[in-house]
Amino acid sequence: MRYFIRFSYFGKPYHGWQNQPNAITVQEVLEKALSMLLRQPIEVVGAGRTDAGVHAKEMYAHFDADIEQTEELVYRLNAYLPDAIAVQNIFRVKDTAHARFDAVERTYEYWIVQHKNPFYSDLAHCVLQPLDIDAMNQAGALLKQHSDFECFSKSNTDVKTFICDVRKAIWEVRDDKLVFTISADRFLRNMVRAVVGTLLDVGLGKMEPARIEQIIASKNRSEAGVSVPAKGLYLTAVSYPKNNIDE
């Protein structure tokens, strides 16, 4: 039977989500825990892959197994897994449900603090210079008018298309931090961090908001801003059609 697992993780100890040789990843740790507790080899398929150091407030994966008590398995997993990974739920889904291919929208946040704060040293990017948030929002709104984001993609990637449907891109002050929220049907590798770096250039007065359109049209990664550090990036939500999974 197929199950979805909903979980979260603090990304600093891991070299991203996806299994890699000679580097510890979230997928590897989760698979080892499930395999040990269920006493059978378990492979998990994630909703996507996050890069080294990126966090996830909400991540989904699917796996196939025979489970008697999902609530008990959640309890046992949380007791066994390291503190950086927490499981919120495990639930039965249709046998054809797919954590990656069935996802219809993903949302990321990027956190920025504008003063030195030891409690955010591993959780947010610090930018001490003043930022023009209105200009950053003007530039962010332009993202929703385009679909080809090759200029924000990691070079030499193996994707077949650079088309993404960006549905939300907004900056807002939230308590003691500045938060950028972006939602789309899919994201390219390194895309959000490159977008944030470019929008920060706008906020710092290095370019006008309209320059974003020229950068997108160029399809050239070197035209966009630098990628901001991974520690400020969070996968916050993954959405699925209600008729595809049954939580």
C-alpha positions, 0 to 999 in steps of 0.5 A: 500500500502507498503512504504519504509522509508529511515532515519538516527539517532544519537543513543545516546538517544535511547536503540537501534532500536527495541521496548523494554519494559521500554526503548525508542527506534528509532522504538517506536518513529518512529511508534508513529510519523507515527501513529499520522500524518497518524491517523492510527496505523502504525507498521514499520519493520526495515532492522535490529536492532542496539544496544543501542547507535549505530548510523545509517547514512542510515536505511530502514524500511517498513510500510503499509498505504494509503498516498496521498503525500509522500513528504509532509509526509517527511516534516511533519515527520521531523518537528515532530520527535526529532533532533536525527532522520531525514527522507530522503525519503518515496517511494512506493514499491511492496506489497511483499517488505520486509525491512529486508529479501530483503536486500542483503548487509549491511555496517558498519563503526567504527570510532576511534580517536587517540587524545582527541577531544571533538567534537568526544566524542559521535561519536568515540572511542578514542585510544591513543596508536599507532596502526599498521594499516597494521597489522590490515588490514592483519587481517581484510582481513582474515575475508573474507576467513571465514564464521562462525563467532560464536566467534564474536557473542553475547552469548546466542543469538537466531540466527539459524546460525552464517554464514555471507558472509563478502565482505569487511573489511578495515581500512583507515585514513580519515581526522582526524579519523581512519575508519573501514569499513565492509560489509556483507550480514548479521551481528550477534548481537555485531559482528562488535564491537567484530571484531573491538575490536579484530583487535585493539588487533592486532594493539596494538601488543597484537596478530599477524594477523594470530591469527584471524584464530585461534579465528574464528576456536574456535567458542568461544566468550571469545577467541576474543577481547572485544567489543568496545563502541557503540558510534563509530559504524555506519550503513552506507548503506543497499542495495536491489535488484533493481527489489525488490523495486522501489524508 
